[in-house]
């Protein structure tokens, strides 16, 4: 959680998953928190109730 300390949150991005033949499910998929310096945190929950935090960097796709 140290990646959150002292940073200003500027954007929350919801990454939705869908198959081409199915409608979009905007309530499914990871969330990215983007901070003012371009760095971020990708939060991804598992079906076993685990939460994975991955630090992202400016320019990551």
mmCIF file as Biopython writes it, N, C-alpha, C and O atoms, coordinates in Angstrom:
data_model
#
loop_
_atom_site.group_PDB
_atom_site.id
_atom_site.type_symbol
_atom_site.label_atom_id
_atom_site.label_alt_id
_atom_site.label_comp_id
_atom_site.label_asym_id
_atom_site.label_entity_id
_atom_site.label_seq_id
_atom_site.pdbx_PDB_ins_code
_atom_site.Cartn_x
_atom_site.Cartn_y
_atom_site.Cartn_z
_atom_site.occupancy
_atom_site.B_iso_or_equiv
_atom_site.auth_seq_id
_atom_site.auth_asym_id
_atom_site.pdbx_PDB_model_num
ATOM 1   N N  . UNK A ? 1  ? 0.797   -1.189  0.000   1.0 0.0 1  A 1 
ATOM 2   C CA . UNK A ? 1  ? 0.000   0.000   0.000   1.0 0.0 1  A 1 
ATOM 3   C C  . UNK A ? 1  ? 0.847   1.265   0.000   1.0 0.0 1  A 1 
ATOM 4   O O  . UNK A ? 1  ? 0.302   2.365   -0.087  1.0 0.0 1  A 1 
ATOM 5   N N  . UNK A ? 2  ? 2.152   1.136   0.094   1.0 0.0 2  A 1 
ATOM 6   C CA . UNK A ? 2  ? 3.027   2.300   0.071   1.0 0.0 2  A 1 
ATOM 7   C C  . UNK A ? 2  ? 2.880   3.092   -1.222  1.0 0.0 2  A 1 
ATOM 8   O O  . UNK A ? 2  ? 3.138   4.295   -1.243  1.0 0.0 2  A 1 
ATOM 9   N N  . UNK A ? 3  ? 2.465   2.424   -2.309  1.0 0.0 3  A 1 
ATOM 10  C CA . UNK A ? 3  ? 2.317   3.102   -3.593  1.0 0.0 3  A 1 
ATOM 11  C C  . UNK A ? 3  ? 1.205   4.150   -3.558  1.0 0.0 3  A 1 
ATOM 12  O O  . UNK A ? 3  ? 1.153   5.018   -4.430  1.0 0.0 3  A 1 
ATOM 13  N N  . UNK A ? 4  ? 0.320   4.083   -2.571  1.0 0.0 4  A 1 
ATOM 14  C CA . UNK A ? 4  ? -0.786  5.042   -2.463  1.0 0.0 4  A 1 
ATOM 15  C C  . UNK A ? 4  ? -0.418  6.287   -1.659  1.0 0.0 4  A 1 
ATOM 16  O O  . UNK A ? 4  ? -1.052  7.331   -1.812  1.0 0.0 4  A 1 
ATOM 17  N N  . UNK A ? 5  ? 0.576   6.189   -0.825  1.0 0.0 5  A 1 
ATOM 18  C CA . UNK A ? 5  ? 0.904   7.270   0.112   1.0 0.0 5  A 1 
ATOM 19  C C  . UNK A ? 5  ? 1.563   8.439   -0.622  1.0 0.0 5  A 1 
ATOM 20  O O  . UNK A ? 5  ? 2.531   8.256   -1.360  1.0 0.0 5  A 1 
ATOM 21  N N  . UNK A ? 6  ? 1.032   9.625   -0.412  1.0 0.0 6  A 1 
ATOM 22  C CA . UNK A ? 6  ? 1.602   10.837  -0.979  1.0 0.0 6  A 1 
ATOM 23  C C  . UNK A ? 6  ? 1.293   11.078  -2.445  1.0 0.0 6  A 1 
ATOM 24  O O  . UNK A ? 6  ? 1.876   11.978  -3.049  1.0 0.0 6  A 1 
ATOM 25  N N  . UNK A ? 7  ? 0.406   10.313  -3.027  1.0 0.0 7  A 1 
ATOM 26  C CA . UNK A ? 7  ? 0.050   10.492  -4.434  1.0 0.0 7  A 1 
ATOM 27  C C  . UNK A ? 7  ? -1.361  11.024  -4.555  1.0 0.0 7  A 1 
ATOM 28  O O  . UNK A ? 7  ? -2.214  10.760  -3.709  1.0 0.0 7  A 1 
ATOM 29  N N  . UNK A ? 8  ? -1.597  11.778  -5.619  1.0 0.0 8  A 1 
ATOM 30  C CA . UNK A ? 8  ? -2.925  12.336  -5.884  1.0 0.0 8  A 1 
ATOM 31  C C  . UNK A ? 8  ? -3.606  11.511  -6.968  1.0 0.0 8  A 1 
ATOM 32  O O  . UNK A ? 8  ? -3.084  11.373  -8.074  1.0 0.0 8  A 1 
ATOM 33  N N  . UNK A ? 9  ? -4.753  10.973  -6.651  1.0 0.0 9  A 1 
ATOM 34  C CA . UNK A ? 9  ? -5.532  10.177  -7.596  1.0 0.0 9  A 1 
ATOM 35  C C  . UNK A ? 9  ? -6.186  11.098  -8.611  1.0 0.0 9  A 1 
ATOM 36  O O  . UNK A ? 9  ? -6.866  12.054  -8.239  1.0 0.0 9  A 1 
ATOM 37  N N  . UNK A ? 10 ? -5.981  10.811  -9.904  1.0 0.0 10 A 1 
ATOM 38  C CA . UNK A ? 10 ? -6.568  11.655  -10.945 1.0 0.0 10 A 1 
ATOM 39  C C  . UNK A ? 10 ? -7.578  10.911  -11.825 1.0 0.0 10 A 1 
ATOM 40  O O  . UNK A ? 10 ? -8.398  11.537  -12.496 1.0 0.0 10 A 1 
ATOM 41  N N  . UNK A ? 11 ? -7.518  9.574   -11.820 1.0 0.0 11 A 1 
ATOM 42  C CA . UNK A ? 11 ? -8.432  8.841   -12.705 1.0 0.0 11 A 1 
ATOM 43  C C  . UNK A ? 11 ? -8.610  7.412   -12.202 1.0 0.0 11 A 1 
ATOM 44  O O  . UNK A ? 11 ? -7.671  6.797   -11.698 1.0 0.0 11 A 1 
ATOM 45  N N  . UNK A ? 12 ? -9.821  6.900   -12.346 1.0 0.0 12 A 1 
ATOM 46  C CA . UNK A ? 12 ? -10.127 5.501   -12.084 1.0 0.0 12 A 1 
ATOM 47  C C  . UNK A ? 12 ? -10.634 4.909   -13.393 1.0 0.0 12 A 1 
ATOM 48  O O  . UNK A ? 12 ? -11.596 5.412   -13.974 1.0 0.0 12 A 1 
ATOM 49  N N  . UNK A ? 13 ? -9.990  3.843   -13.857 1.0 0.0 13 A 1 
ATOM 50  C CA . UNK A ? 13 ? -10.345 3.231   -15.134 1.0 0.0 13 A 1 
ATOM 51  C C  . UNK A ? 13 ? -10.872 1.820   -14.869 1.0 0.0 13 A 1 
ATOM 52  O O  . UNK A ? 13 ? -10.186 1.005   -14.252 1.0 0.0 13 A 1 
ATOM 53  N N  . UNK A ? 14 ? -12.079 1.538   -15.331 1.0 0.0 14 A 1 
ATOM 54  C CA . UNK A ? 14 ? -12.649 0.198   -15.217 1.0 0.0 14 A 1 
ATOM 55  C C  . UNK A ? 14 ? -12.388 -0.520  -16.528 1.0 0.0 14 A 1 
ATOM 56  O O  . UNK A ? 14 ? -12.810 -0.048  -17.584 1.0 0.0 14 A 1 
ATOM 57  N N  . UNK A ? 15 ? -11.703 -1.648  -16.482 1.0 0.0 15 A 1 
ATOM 58  C CA . UNK A ? 15 ? -11.385 -2.432  -17.674 1.0 0.0 15 A 1 
ATOM 59  C C  . UNK A ? 15 ? -12.392 -3.574  -17.769 1.0 0.0 15 A 1 
ATOM 60  O O  . UNK A ? 15 ? -12.322 -4.524  -16.990 1.0 0.0 15 A 1 
ATOM 61  N N  . UNK A ? 16 ? -13.316 -3.492  -18.704 1.0 0.0 16 A 1 
ATOM 62  C CA . UNK A ? 16 ? -14.370 -4.494  -18.846 1.0 0.0 16 A 1 
ATOM 63  C C  . UNK A ? 16 ? -13.958 -5.540  -19.878 1.0 0.0 16 A 1 
ATOM 64  O O  . UNK A ? 16 ? -13.257 -5.245  -20.846 1.0 0.0 16 A 1 
ATOM 65  N N  . UNK A ? 17 ? -14.408 -6.753  -19.646 1.0 0.0 17 A 1 
ATOM 66  C CA . UNK A ? 17 ? -14.123 -7.857  -20.558 1.0 0.0 17 A 1 
ATOM 67  C C  . UNK A ? 17 ? -15.408 -8.263  -21.280 1.0 0.0 17 A 1 
ATOM 68  O O  . UNK A ? 17 ? -16.490 -8.241  -20.694 1.0 0.0 17 A 1 
ATOM 69  N N  . UNK A ? 18 ? -15.283 -8.629  -22.543 1.0 0.0 18 A 1 
ATOM 70  C CA . UNK A ? 18 ? -16.431 -9.175  -23.256 1.0 0.0 18 A 1 
ATOM 71  C C  . UNK A ? 18 ? -15.955 -9.948  -24.471 1.0 0.0 18 A 1 
ATOM 72  O O  . UNK A ? 18 ? -14.881 -9.691  -25.013 1.0 0.0 18 A 1 
ATOM 73  N N  . UNK A ? 19 ? -16.768 -10.891 -24.881 1.0 0.0 19 A 1 
ATOM 74  C CA . UNK A ? 19 ? -16.507 -11.650 -26.103 1.0 0.0 19 A 1 
ATOM 75  C C  . UNK A ? 19 ? -17.247 -10.937 -27.233 1.0 0.0 19 A 1 
ATOM 76  O O  . UNK A ? 19 ? -18.266 -10.290 -26.993 1.0 0.0 19 A 1 
ATOM 77  N N  . UNK A ? 20 ? -16.745 -11.050 -28.457 1.0 0.0 20 A 1 
ATOM 78  C CA . UNK A ? 20 ? -17.373 -10.327 -29.572 1.0 0.0 20 A 1 
ATOM 79  C C  . UNK A ? 20 ? -18.861 -10.620 -29.749 1.0 0.0 20 A 1 
ATOM 80  O O  . UNK A ? 20 ? -19.609 -9.746  -30.186 1.0 0.0 20 A 1 
ATOM 81  N N  . UNK A ? 21 ? -19.301 -11.830 -29.417 1.0 0.0 21 A 1 
ATOM 82  C CA . UNK A ? 21 ? -20.695 -12.196 -29.639 1.0 0.0 21 A 1 
ATOM 83  C C  . UNK A ? 21 ? -21.575 -11.994 -28.399 1.0 0.0 21 A 1 
ATOM 84  O O  . UNK A ? 21 ? -22.733 -12.412 -28.390 1.0 0.0 21 A 1 
ATOM 85  N N  . UNK A ? 22 ? -21.030 -11.352 -27.347 1.0 0.0 22 A 1 
ATOM 86  C CA . UNK A ? 22 ? -21.785 -11.127 -26.117 1.0 0.0 22 A 1 
ATOM 87  C C  . UNK A ? 22 ? -21.799 -9.637  -25.765 1.0 0.0 22 A 1 
ATOM 88  O O  . UNK A ? 22 ? -20.914 -8.893  -26.187 1.0 0.0 22 A 1 
ATOM 89  N N  . UNK A ? 23 ? -22.790 -9.205  -25.003 1.0 0.0 23 A 1 
ATOM 90  C CA . UNK A ? 23 ? -22.837 -7.793  -24.592 1.0 0.0 23 A 1 
ATOM 91  C C  . UNK A ? 23 ? -21.724 -7.460  -23.590 1.0 0.0 23 A 1 
ATOM 92  O O  . UNK A ? 23 ? -21.204 -8.341  -22.905 1.0 0.0 23 A 1 
ATOM 93  N N  . UNK A ? 24 ? -21.374 -6.181  -23.520 1.0 0.0 24 A 1 
ATOM 94  C CA . UNK A ? 24 ? -20.371 -5.731  -22.553 1.0 0.0 24 A 1 
ATOM 95  C C  . UNK A ? 24 ? -20.874 -5.943  -21.132 1.0 0.0 24 A 1 
ATOM 96  O O  . UNK A ? 24 ? -22.044 -5.704  -20.834 1.0 0.0 24 A 1 
ATOM 97  N N  . UNK A ? 25 ? -19.973 -6.396  -20.257 1.0 0.0 25 A 1 
ATOM 98  C CA . UNK A ? 25 ? -20.290 -6.527  -18.836 1.0 0.0 25 A 1 
ATOM 99  C C  . UNK A ? 25 ? -19.395 -5.548  -18.099 1.0 0.0 25 A 1 
ATOM 100 O O  . UNK A ? 25 ? -18.254 -5.875  -17.775 1.0 0.0 25 A 1 
ATOM 101 N N  . UNK A ? 26 ? -19.900 -4.351  -17.830 1.0 0.0 26 A 1 
ATOM 102 C CA . UNK A ? 26 ? -19.094 -3.306  -17.227 1.0 0.0 26 A 1 
ATOM 103 C C  . UNK A ? 26 ? -18.846 -3.521  -15.741 1.0 0.0 26 A 1 
ATOM 104 O O  . UNK A ? 26 ? -18.085 -2.767  -15.134 1.0 0.0 26 A 1 
ATOM 105 N N  . UNK A ? 27 ? -19.466 -4.524  -15.146 1.0 0.0 27 A 1 
ATOM 106 C CA . UNK A ? 27 ? -19.242 -4.810  -13.733 1.0 0.0 27 A 1 
ATOM 107 C C  . UNK A ? 27 ? -18.244 -5.946  -13.532 1.0 0.0 27 A 1 
ATOM 108 O O  . UNK A ? 27 ? -18.108 -6.453  -12.419 1.0 0.0 27 A 1 
ATOM 109 N N  . UNK A ? 28 ? -17.548 -6.353  -14.586 1.0 0.0 28 A 1 
ATOM 110 C CA . UNK A ? 28 ? -16.580 -7.446  -14.517 1.0 0.0 28 A 1 
ATOM 111 C C  . UNK A ? 28 ? -15.243 -6.944  -15.053 1.0 0.0 28 A 1 
ATOM 112 O O  . UNK A ? 28 ? -15.186 -6.287  -16.093 1.0 0.0 28 A 1 
ATOM 113 N N  . UNK A ? 29 ? -14.180 -7.256  -14.338 1.0 0.0 29 A 1 
ATOM 114 C CA . UNK A ? 29 ? -12.846 -6.890  -14.812 1.0 0.0 29 A 1 
ATOM 115 C C  . UNK A ? 29 ? -12.094 -6.046  -13.799 1.0 0.0 29 A 1 
ATOM 116 O O  . UNK A ? 29 ? -12.672 -5.565  -12.824 1.0 0.0 29 A 1 
ATOM 117 N N  . UNK A ? 30 ? -10.801 -5.868  -14.036 1.0 0.0 30 A 1 
ATOM 118 C CA . UNK A ? 30 ? -9.961  -5.125  -13.094 1.0 0.0 30 A 1 
ATOM 119 C C  . UNK A ? 30 ? -10.199 -3.616  -13.143 1.0 0.0 30 A 1 
ATOM 120 O O  . UNK A ? 30 ? -10.845 -3.098  -14.054 1.0 0.0 30 A 1 
ATOM 121 N N  . UNK A ? 31 ? -9.659  -2.929  -12.139 1.0 0.0 31 A 1 
ATOM 122 C CA . UNK A ? 31 ? -9.749  -1.471  -12.026 1.0 0.0 31 A 1 
ATOM 123 C C  . UNK A ? 31 ? -8.330  -0.927  -11.920 1.0 0.0 31 A 1 
ATOM 124 O O  . UNK A ? 31 ? -7.491  -1.486  -11.215 1.0 0.0 31 A 1 
ATOM 125 N N  . UNK A ? 32 ? -8.072  0.170   -12.628 1.0 0.0 32 A 1 
ATOM 126 C CA . UNK A ? 32 ? -6.763  0.816   -12.535 1.0 0.0 32 A 1 
ATOM 127 C C  . UNK A ? 32 ? -6.935  2.197   -11.906 1.0 0.0 32 A 1 
ATOM 128 O O  . UNK A ? 32 ? -7.754  3.001   -12.352 1.0 0.0 32 A 1 
ATOM 129 N N  . UNK A ? 33 ? -6.150  2.455   -10.865 1.0 0.0 33 A 1 
ATOM 130 C CA . UNK A ? 33 ? -6.090  3.775   -10.247 1.0 0.0 33 A 1 
ATOM 131 C C  . UNK A ? 33 ? -4.891  4.482   -10.843 1.0 0.0 33 A 1 
ATOM 132 O O  . UNK A ? 33 ? -3.778  3.960   -10.781 1.0 0.0 33 A 1 
ATOM 133 N N  . UNK A ? 34 ? -5.090  5.663   -11.421 1.0 0.0 34 A 1 
ATOM 134 C CA . UNK A ? 34 ? -4.018  6.407   -12.070 1.0 0.0 34 A 1 
ATOM 135 C C  . UNK A ? 34 ? -3.742  7.669   -11.250 1.0 0.0 34 A 1 
ATOM 136 O O  . UNK A ? 34 ? -4.666  8.400   -10.893 1.0 0.0 34 A 1 
ATOM 137 N N  . UNK A ? 35 ? -2.468  7.918   -10.957 1.0 0.0 35 A 1 
ATOM 138 C CA . UNK A ? 35 ? -2.068  9.045   -10.133 1.0 0.0 35 A 1 
ATOM 139 C C  . UNK A ? 35 ? -1.471  10.158  -10.982 1.0 0.0 35 A 1 
ATOM 140 O O  . UNK A ? 35 ? -1.185  9.964   -12.164 1.0 0.0 35 A 1 
ATOM 141 N N  . UNK A ? 36 ? -1.284  11.335  -10.370 1.0 0.0 36 A 1 
ATOM 142 C CA . UNK A ? 36 ? -0.861  12.521  -11.107 1.0 0.0 36 A 1 
ATOM 143 C C  . UNK A ? 36 ? 0.498   12.394  -11.783 1.0 0.0 36 A 1 
ATOM 144 O O  . UNK A ? 36 ? 0.777   13.140  -12.722 1.0 0.0 36 A 1 
ATOM 145 N N  . UNK A ? 37 ? 1.345   11.484  -11.343 1.0 0.0 37 A 1 
ATOM 146 C CA . UNK A ? 37 ? 2.650   11.305  -11.984 1.0 0.0 37 A 1 
ATOM 147 C C  . UNK A ? 37 ? 2.622   10.261  -13.099 1.0 0.0 37 A 1 
ATOM 148 O O  . UNK A ? 37 ? 3.665   9.947   -13.672 1.0 0.0 37 A 1 
ATOM 149 N N  . UNK A ? 38 ? 1.434   9.712   -13.418 1.0 0.0 38 A 1 
ATOM 150 C CA . UNK A ? 38 ? 1.294   8.724   -14.481 1.0 0.0 38 A 1 
ATOM 151 C C  . UNK A ? 38 ? 1.408   7.292   -14.006 1.0 0.0 38 A 1 
ATOM 152 O O  . UNK A ? 38 ? 1.028   6.372   -14.732 1.0 0.0 38 A 1 
ATOM 153 N N  . UNK A ? 39 ? 1.921   7.079   -12.803 1.0 0.0 39 A 1 
ATOM 154 C CA . UNK A ? 39 ? 1.982   5.739   -12.240 1.0 0.0 39 A 1 
ATOM 155 C C  . UNK A ? 39 ? 0.586   5.327   -11.792 1.0 0.0 39 A 1 
ATOM 156 O O  . UNK A ? 39 ? -0.294  6.172   -11.629 1.0 0.0 39 A 1 
ATOM 157 N N  . UNK A ? 40 ? 0.385   4.038   -11.596 1.0 0.0 40 A 1 
ATOM 158 C CA . UNK A ? 40 ? -0.916  3.578   -11.164 1.0 0.0 40 A 1 
ATOM 159 C C  . UNK A ? 40 ? -0.854  2.262   -10.444 1.0 0.0 40 A 1 
ATOM 160 O O  . UNK A ? 40 ? 0.212   1.670   -10.276 1.0 0.0 40 A 1 
ATOM 161 N N  . UNK A ? 41 ? -2.014  1.810   -10.020 1.0 0.0 41 A 1 
ATOM 162 C CA . UNK A ? 41 ? -2.190  0.500   -9.419  1.0 0.0 41 A 1 
ATOM 163 C C  . UNK A ? 41 ? -3.311  -0.212  -10.152 1.0 0.0 41 A 1 
ATOM 164 O O  . UNK A ? 41 ? -4.388  0.350   -10.346 1.0 0.0 41 A 1 
ATOM 165 N N  . UNK A ? 42 ? -3.061  -1.438  -10.556 1.0 0.0 42 A 1 
ATOM 166 C CA . UNK A ? 42 ? -4.075  -2.279  -11.179 1.0 0.0 42 A 1 
ATOM 167 C C  . UNK A ? 42 ? -4.584  -3.229  -10.103 1.0 0.0 42 A 1 
ATOM 168 O O  . UNK A ? 42 ? -3.810  -4.003  -9.540  1.0 0.0 42 A 1 
ATOM 169 N N  . UNK A ? 43 ? -5.878  -3.175  -9.818  1.0 0.0 43 A 1 
ATOM 170 C CA . UNK A ? 43 ? -6.499  -4.030  -8.815  1.0 0.0 43 A 1 
ATOM 171 C C  . UNK A ? 43 ? -7.322  -5.078  -9.537  1.0 0.0 43 A 1 
ATOM 172 O O  . UNK A ? 43 ? -8.230  -4.751  -10.301 1.0 0.0 43 A 1 
ATOM 173 N N  . UNK A ? 44 ? -6.998  -6.346  -9.291  1.0 0.0 44 A 1 
ATOM 174 C CA . UNK A ? 44 ? -7.683  -7.441  -9.961  1.0 0.0 44 A 1 
ATOM 175 C C  . UNK A ? 44 ? -8.104  -8.470  -8.922  1.0 0.0 44 A 1 
ATOM 176 O O  . UNK A ? 44 ? -7.263  -9.001  -8.197  1.0 0.0 44 A 1 
ATOM 177 N N  . UNK A ? 45 ? -9.391  -8.750  -8.847  1.0 0.0 45 A 1 
ATOM 178 C CA . UNK A ? 45 ? -9.918  -9.714  -7.885  1.0 0.0 45 A 1 
ATOM 179 C C  . UNK A ? 45 ? -10.070 -11.087 -8.518  1.0 0.0 45 A 1 
ATOM 180 O O  . UNK A ? 45 ? -10.431 -11.216 -9.687  1.0 0.0 45 A 1 
ATOM 181 N N  . UNK A ? 46 ? -9.786  -12.110 -7.719  1.0 0.0 46 A 1 
ATOM 182 C CA . UNK A ? 46 ? -9.923  -13.486 -8.174  1.0 0.0 46 A 1 
ATOM 183 C C  . UNK A ? 46 ? -11.220 -14.111 -7.689  1.0 0.0 46 A 1 
ATOM 184 O O  . UNK A ? 46 ? -11.863 -13.594 -6.776  1.0 0.0 46 A 1 
ATOM 185 N N  . UNK A ? 47 ? -11.598 -15.216 -8.297  1.0 0.0 47 A 1 
ATOM 186 C CA . UNK A ? 47 ? -12.828 -15.904 -7.898  1.0 0.0 47 A 1 
ATOM 187 C C  . UNK A ? 47 ? -12.709 -16.501 -6.497  1.0 0.0 47 A 1 
ATOM 188 O O  . UNK A ? 47 ? -13.715 -16.887 -5.902  1.0 0.0 47 A 1 
ATOM 189 N N  . UNK A ? 48 ? -11.486 -16.581 -5.966  1.0 0.0 48 A 1 
ATOM 190 C CA . UNK A ? 48 ? -11.279 -17.096 -4.610  1.0 0.0 48 A 1 
ATOM 191 C C  . UNK A ? 48 ? -11.192 -15.960 -3.585  1.0 0.0 48 A 1 
ATOM 192 O O  . UNK A ? 48 ? -10.711 -16.172 -2.472  1.0 0.0 48 A 1 
ATOM 193 N N  . UNK A ? 49 ? -11.649 -14.765 -3.946  1.0 0.0 49 A 1 
ATOM 194 C CA . UNK A ? 49 ? -11.697 -13.576 -3.093  1.0 0.0 49 A 1 
ATOM 195 C C  . UNK A ? 49 ? -10.323 -12.982 -2.814  1.0 0.0 49 A 1 
ATOM 196 O O  . UNK A ? 49 ? -10.171 -12.206 -1.871  1.0 0.0 49 A 1 
ATOM 197 N N  . UNK A ? 50 ? -9.324  -13.330 -3.613  1.0 0.0 50 A 1 
ATOM 198 C CA . UNK A ? 50 ? -8.013  -12.703 -3.469  1.0 0.0 50 A 1 
ATOM 199 C C  . UNK A ? 50 ? -7.978  -11.417 -4.278  1.0 0.0 50 A 1 
ATOM 200 O O  . UNK A ? 50 ? -8.725  -11.264 -5.244  1.0 0.0 50 A 1 
ATOM 201 N N  . UNK A ? 51 ? -7.119  -10.502 -3.884  1.0 0.0 51 A 1 
ATOM 202 C CA . UNK A ? 51 ? -6.954  -9.236  -4.585  1.0 0.0 51 A 1 
ATOM 203 C C  . UNK A ? 51 ? -5.487  -9.093  -4.949  1.0 0.0 51 A 1 
ATOM 204 O O  . UNK A ? 51 ? -4.613  -9.170  -4.086  1.0 0.0 51 A 1 
ATOM 205 N N  . UNK A ? 52 ? -5.224  -8.885  -6.226  1.0 0.0 52 A 1 
ATOM 206 C CA . UNK A ? 52 ? -3.865  -8.704  -6.714  1.0 0.0 52 A 1 
ATOM 207 C C  . UNK A ? 52 ? -3.650  -7.233  -7.038  1.0 0.0 52 A 1 
ATOM 208 O O  . UNK A ? 52 ? -4.429  -6.640  -7.784  1.0 0.0 52 A 1 
ATOM 209 N N  . UNK A ? 53 ? -2.596  -6.641  -6.478  1.0 0.0 53 A 1 
ATOM 210 C CA . UNK A ? 53 ? -2.225  -5.257  -6.763  1.0 0.0 53 A 1 
ATOM 211 C C  . UNK A ? 53 ? -0.966  -5.267  -7.608  1.0 0.0 53 A 1 
ATOM 212 O O  . UNK A ? 53 ? 0.035   -5.870  -7.220  1.0 0.0 53 A 1 
ATOM 213 N N  . UNK A ? 54 ? -1.000  -4.606  -8.766  1.0 0.0 54 A 1 
ATOM 214 C CA . UNK A ? 54 ? 0.137   -4.530  -9.663  1.0 0.0 54 A 1 
ATOM 215 C C  . UNK A ? 54 ? 0.417   -3.072  -9.958  1.0 0.0 54 A 1 
ATOM 216 O O  . UNK A ? 54 ? -0.463  -2.351  -10.428 1.0 0.0 54 A 1 
ATOM 217 N N  . UNK A ? 55 ? 1.640   -2.630  -9.684  1.0 0.0 55 A 1 
ATOM 218 C CA . UNK A ? 55 ? 1.985   -1.244  -9.983  1.0 0.0 55 A 1 
ATOM 219 C C  . UNK A ? 55 ? 2.171   -1.083  -11.476 1.0 0.0 55 A 1 
ATOM 220 O O  . UNK A ? 55 ? 2.807   -1.916  -12.123 1.0 0.0 55 A 1 
ATOM 221 N N  . UNK A ? 56 ? 1.612   -0.004  -12.031 1.0 0.0 56 A 1 
ATOM 222 C CA . UNK A ? 56 ? 1.759   0.291   -13.458 1.0 0.0 56 A 1 
ATOM 223 C C  . UNK A ? 56 ? 2.560   1.566   -13.628 1.0 0.0 56 A 1 
ATOM 224 O O  . UNK A ? 56 ? 2.667   2.375   -12.707 1.0 0.0 56 A 1 
ATOM 225 N N  . UNK A ? 57 ? 3.122   1.737   -14.811 1.0 0.0 57 A 1 
ATOM 226 C CA . UNK A ? 57 ? 3.998   2.848   -15.097 1.0 0.0 57 A 1 
ATOM 227 C C  . UNK A ? 57 ? 3.484   3.639   -16.288 1.0 0.0 57 A 1 
ATOM 228 O O  . UNK A ? 57 ? 2.734   3.100   -17.101 1.0 0.0 57 A 1 
ATOM 229 N N  . UNK A ? 58 ? 3.868   4.899   -16.411 1.0 0.0 58 A 1 
ATOM 230 C CA . UNK A ? 58 ? 3.417   5.698   -17.553 1.0 0.0 58 A 1 
ATOM 231 C C  . UNK A ? 58 ? 3.760   4.988   -18.870 1.0 0.0 58 A 1 
ATOM 232 O O  . UNK A ? 58 ? 4.887   4.533   -19.061 1.0 0.0 58 A 1 
ATOM 233 N N  . UNK A ? 59 ? 2.789   4.901   -19.764 1.0 0.0 59 A 1 
ATOM 234 C CA . UNK A ? 59 ? 2.997   4.253   -21.048 1.0 0.0 59 A 1 
ATOM 235 C C  . UNK A ? 59 ? 2.612   2.788   -21.082 1.0 0.0 59 A 1 
ATOM 236 O O  . UNK A ? 59 ? 2.582   2.191   -22.159 1.0 0.0 59 A 1 
ATOM 237 N N  . UNK A ? 60 ? 2.310   2.173   -19.910 1.0 0.0 60 A 1 
ATOM 238 C CA . UNK A ? 60 ? 1.848   0.782   -19.906 1.0 0.0 60 A 1 
ATOM 239 C C  . UNK A ? 60 ? 0.487   0.705   -20.590 1.0 0.0 60 A 1 
ATOM 240 O O  . UNK A ? 60 ? -0.364  1.576   -20.412 1.0 0.0 60 A 1 
ATOM 241 N N  . UNK A ? 61 ? 0.302   -0.335  -21.361 1.0 0.0 61 A 1 
ATOM 242 C CA . UNK A ? 61 ? -0.995  -0.534  -22.026 1.0 0.0 61 A 1 
ATOM 243 C C  . UNK A ? 61 ? -1.787  -1.590  -21.306 1.0 0.0 61 A 1 
ATOM 244 O O  . UNK A ? 61 ? -2.907  -1.904  -21.709 1.0 0.0 61 A 1 
#
